[in-house]
Amino acid sequence: MAKKTFESALRRLEQITEELEQGEPSLDQGLKKFDEGIELVKFCNTKLEEARHKVELLLRQNDSLTSVDFDREDNGDQDLSA
């Protein structure tokens, strides 16, 4: 069995979303897919949190850069040049 990655989990989550949008699965099938999706979201969130911590650590290790908190409402337009 291949190791689960963020990218593979995200692809599967997209696939589940498409399946639920296109078809009309039974209630039991829909709930199983929904449950799988929830687990994939948790996995992806964990991976993103790990990446955030690594970025903060790298920024702290380089004296010329400063750690910048991620703003959840920010669209990524923040200028990070120091």
Residue frames relative to the residue before (quaternion, step in Angstrom):
aa qw qx qy qz dx dy dz
M 1.0000 0.0000 0.0000 0.0000 0.00 0.00 0.00
A 0.4432 -0.7053 0.4927 0.2519 3.57 -0.86 0.98
K 0.5390 -0.6133 0.4749 0.3285 3.54 -1.19 0.67
K 0.4344 -0.6993 0.5039 0.2612 3.57 -0.92 0.93
T 0.1159 -0.7799 0.6134 0.0459 3.54 -0.94 0.95
F 0.6778 -0.4601 0.3704 0.4379 3.53 -1.30 0.23
E 0.6810 0.5108 -0.2909 0.4368 3.56 0.89 -0.97
S 0.6755 0.4782 -0.3050 0.4712 3.59 0.93 -0.83
A 0.6300 0.5227 -0.3300 0.4702 3.59 1.06 -0.73
L 0.6563 0.5079 -0.3104 0.4636 3.57 0.97 -0.82
R 0.6297 0.5255 -0.3290 0.4682 3.59 1.02 -0.81
R 0.6642 0.4936 -0.3060 0.4707 3.60 0.92 -0.90
L 0.6279 0.5324 -0.3323 0.4602 3.58 1.00 -0.76
E 0.6424 0.5064 -0.3135 0.4822 3.58 1.01 -0.80
Q 0.6388 0.5278 -0.3177 0.4609 3.57 1.02 -0.82
I 0.6443 0.5145 -0.3153 0.4698 3.59 0.94 -0.88
T 0.6385 0.5309 -0.3209 0.4555 3.57 0.96 -0.88
E 0.6637 0.4983 -0.3001 0.4703 3.58 0.91 -0.92
E 0.6489 0.5242 -0.3180 0.4505 3.59 0.93 -0.88
L 0.6834 0.4768 -0.2875 0.4722 3.56 0.94 -0.86
E 0.6641 0.4995 -0.3060 0.4647 3.59 1.06 -0.70
Q 0.7263 0.4625 -0.2476 0.4442 3.60 0.95 -0.85
G 0.8035 0.2947 -0.1412 0.4976 3.54 0.83 -0.90
E 0.3576 -0.6792 0.5818 0.2691 3.43 -1.36 -0.09
P 0.0809 -0.8267 0.5557 0.0346 3.56 0.31 1.23
S 0.6106 -0.5160 0.4324 0.4171 3.52 -1.25 0.34
L 0.6749 -0.4823 0.3586 0.4281 3.55 -1.24 0.34
D 0.6604 0.5123 -0.3084 0.4542 3.58 0.92 -0.91
Q 0.6683 0.4869 -0.3001 0.4756 3.61 0.92 -0.88
G 0.6496 0.5270 -0.3112 0.4510 3.56 0.97 -0.85
L 0.6637 0.4983 -0.3005 0.4701 3.56 0.99 -0.83
K 0.6297 0.5245 -0.3374 0.4632 3.59 1.04 -0.73
K 0.6622 0.4898 -0.3042 0.4785 3.58 0.96 -0.86
F 0.6314 0.5299 -0.3285 0.4611 3.57 1.00 -0.82
D 0.6550 0.5101 -0.3049 0.4666 3.59 0.95 -0.90
E 0.6355 0.5122 -0.3233 0.4788 3.59 0.99 -0.82
G 0.6436 0.5326 -0.3116 0.4528 3.57 1.00 -0.84
I 0.6352 0.5248 -0.3263 0.4632 3.58 0.97 -0.83
E 0.6561 0.5024 -0.3095 0.4705 3.59 0.95 -0.85
L 0.6485 0.5092 -0.3183 0.4678 3.59 1.01 -0.76
V 0.6260 0.5258 -0.3341 0.4690 3.59 1.02 -0.76
K 0.6399 0.5162 -0.3248 0.4676 3.60 0.96 -0.83
F 0.6445 0.5216 -0.3130 0.4632 3.57 0.96 -0.90
C 0.6768 0.4913 -0.2929 0.4635 3.59 0.87 -0.98
N 0.6433 0.5176 -0.3261 0.4604 3.60 0.95 -0.81
T 0.6315 0.5254 -0.3295 0.4654 3.59 1.01 -0.79
K 0.6631 0.5014 -0.3035 0.4655 3.58 0.91 -0.92
L 0.6551 0.5025 -0.3158 0.4676 3.60 0.96 -0.80
E 0.6417 0.5147 -0.3217 0.4689 3.58 1.00 -0.78
E 0.6315 0.5200 -0.3290 0.4718 3.60 1.02 -0.79
A 0.6536 0.5087 -0.3126 0.4651 3.58 0.95 -0.84
R 0.6268 0.5380 -0.3327 0.4549 3.58 0.99 -0.81
H 0.6625 0.5002 -0.3049 0.4668 3.58 0.93 -0.86
K 0.6411 0.5176 -0.3279 0.4622 3.59 0.99 -0.76
V 0.6386 0.5165 -0.3252 0.4686 3.59 0.98 -0.83
E 0.6538 0.5060 -0.3190 0.4633 3.59 0.90 -0.87
L 0.6442 0.5185 -0.3228 0.4604 3.58 0.97 -0.81
L 0.6627 0.4998 -0.3045 0.4673 3.58 0.91 -0.88
L 0.6507 0.5098 -0.3225 0.4612 3.59 0.96 -0.78
R 0.6618 0.5016 -0.3071 0.4650 3.59 1.02 -0.73
Q 0.6529 0.5347 -0.3183 0.4318 3.59 1.08 -0.68
N 0.6989 0.4103 -0.2600 0.5249 3.59 1.15 -0.49
D 0.3948 -0.7697 0.4512 0.2193 3.58 -0.37 1.23
S 0.6717 0.5092 -0.3204 0.4323 3.60 1.07 -0.52
L 0.7014 0.3912 -0.2625 0.5349 3.59 1.27 -0.16
T 0.2352 -0.7595 0.5854 0.1586 3.55 -1.17 0.49
S 0.5398 -0.6159 0.4709 0.3281 3.54 -1.18 0.62
V 0.1128 -0.7814 0.6126 0.0363 3.55 -0.90 0.97
D 0.4041 -0.7097 0.5201 0.2501 3.58 -0.73 1.03
F 0.4302 -0.6693 0.5390 0.2766 3.54 -1.08 0.75
D 0.2413 -0.7463 0.6055 0.1348 3.53 -0.91 0.97
R 0.4205 -0.7432 0.4613 0.2408 3.58 -0.50 1.17
E 0.7051 0.4334 -0.2743 0.4896 3.62 1.10 -0.49
D 0.5098 0.6370 -0.4192 0.3982 3.57 1.29 -0.07
N 0.3602 -0.7499 0.5182 0.1985 3.58 -0.97 0.82
G 0.6336 -0.5533 0.3309 0.4277 3.56 1.20 0.35
D 0.5038 0.6742 -0.4039 0.3585 3.56 1.26 0.20
Q 0.4482 0.7139 -0.4402 0.3093 3.57 1.29 -0.06
D 0.4007 -0.7026 0.5381 0.2372 3.58 -0.97 0.88
L 0.1619 -0.8276 0.5344 0.0583 3.58 -0.51 1.20
S 0.4572 0.6800 -0.4651 0.3350 3.59 1.22 0.06
A 0.1749 -0.8060 0.5598 0.0799 3.54 -0.92 0.89
